[in-house]
Amino acid sequence: MSTGFYWDERCFWHAGGNYALTMPLGGLVQPMAAGGLPESPETKRRLRNLMEVTGITRDLAMSSAPPATREDLERIHPAKYLNDFKALSDAGGGELGLRTPFAKDGYEIAALSAGLAKQALADVLSGKVQNAYALSRPPGHHCLPDWPNGFCLMANIPIAIAAAQAGGKAQRVAVVDWDVHHGNGTEHIYYDRDDVLTISLHQDHNYPLDTGDVADKGRGAGEGFNINVPLPPGTGHVAYLDAMARIVIPALDRFQPDVIIVACGFDAGIYDPIAQMLCTAETFGQMTRMVKDAAARLCDGRLLLVHEGGYSEVYVPFCAHRVLEVLSGSIITAPDPMADTVAARQPSARVNEFLSGLISEMAAERGLAP
Ligand code: ZN
């Protein structure tokens, strides 16, 4: 069976506002020559270009998808938020939250981004494809139902899950978020529920500043169904795989999902301009291997990765290509041009030992074998 790849050129046309990285323009902040916010089309467009050049597109079922419908969106977002967003989008664009500027038609593009995730999940669940990657843009994992933040305008993954659940196609869903930032939106939406397990690996105290604590475990029926794994700046390949092996995978085994969804950011990569982790293309490949194996064992291989952050224009394409190689089993590769350099800059054994102790503590705290 095949691997689906869902994308749409239109998603690359979502335009941010007047920032240089995360700094508002004005005063002494000079506008950048290209783009503004780090969440720009370039990381995504260069991935698509790399895929064309290597030819891996021939091994994937490439398609677009219809936008999420108003009914889809209203399962997660209040009508008032959607109305305000649509009105401002029609009027030429603006800003409704924190670091989430959009231009004209931003509403339609955000609905399309969610639509890619929705269709990808539907096709994985129907068996049309074995697994899938949705190159959604704008991203979604920070978005709260009524407050966009962190470049995220609609909650792409929850919108996809809600559509699948409404159609009776899935009940138990696990979301593994390895974007370097805390998946606060996804956590918030499922905090009281036990049918969706949310796990976030993220850089400790990066973004948002007030969420992502290891003690935040869910509430009421959702108690125990939210797992945060905050890791210190400088965490690299070995400790990420360690956290996956000793926390994420055992939690998936315990939960027994019908499908696994990854909030797939690449901003834990070593060259990311707004985070301080040391992951490599191979780290992302091996994490993909681990969730793919878990999906094969737990839910007939049903696995969806939805694109989130990742802001190194030159490195994200190689990380994402590696993910697609593993996901699809394609023999077409795009070797990491920086493999030797990034391998040489990993934490020392002594630091990894310290991180291993930290991971043991977090695993034990969640009732997973230390
Ligand atoms: Zn991120």
Boltz pocket constraint, residues with backbone or C-beta under 6 A from the ligand:
constraints:
  - pocket:
      binder: B
      contacts: [[A, 179], [A, 180], [A, 181], [A, 265], [A, 267], [A, 308], [A, 309], [A, 310]]
      max_distance: 6.0
